[in-house]
């Protein structure tokens, strides 16, 4: 089992209980306790847990999971989604790439493509900054701590003066009734502006986000042209999305 998968399992265990023993984590992952201790050291440095004698204690609180933790969750599913998203984008397009761990995986696959890209986070910008064929256009604005996403009126203004072929949209929550939602209102406003400024919207959403509704509404399901998700997405939600006229690709 690779490190990313172990980290995902460790964090899942800590969400189920306040304290998990090293021995239990070793049994869960099939790895040695020494390997688990190294993993716990790494996750503690990232602020995702606290080490105590012979165990780990979770540090995740509130509704929004920290960016560093999301990057370790459902990694393989996100990479499959990212590959499918990249295959939908043609050379020569101008695109917006949303902030978030799934859209970041998509950005990593675009480094050899001939594109104009406006990233909505520094994480995405850093993934593309060395790409020789990518014209990277930064939107300006304030940086949201932790997420490193661009927010505020300056960011929103970018979408008043520019238009794009495609937006790759991430989501904190997605449901047919409430649409796409975001935990942060400023971030949600930027996403909404980007959706409006784009001719096509590709939503890259892993199956765990279905049925959830975060604080700020971004757009309705009808604003999405293509939804790319994994096979863990609930069948009834997928059927309802298709009934709403959205093309769905399961990976």
Buried (B, 14 or more C-beta within 10 A) or exposed (E): EEBBBBBBBBBBBBEEEEEBBBEBBBEBBEBEBEBBBBBBEBBBEBEBBBBEEEBBBBBBEEEBBBBBBBBBBBBEBBBBBBBBBBEBBEEEBBBBBBBBBBBBBBBBBBBEBBBBBBBBBBBBBEBBEEBEEBEBBBBEBEBBEEBBBBBBEEBBBBBEEBEBBBBBBBBBBBBBEBBBBBBBEBBBBBBBBBBBBBEBBBBBBBBBBBBBBBBBBBBBBEBBBBBBBBEEBEEEBBEBBEEBEBEBBBB
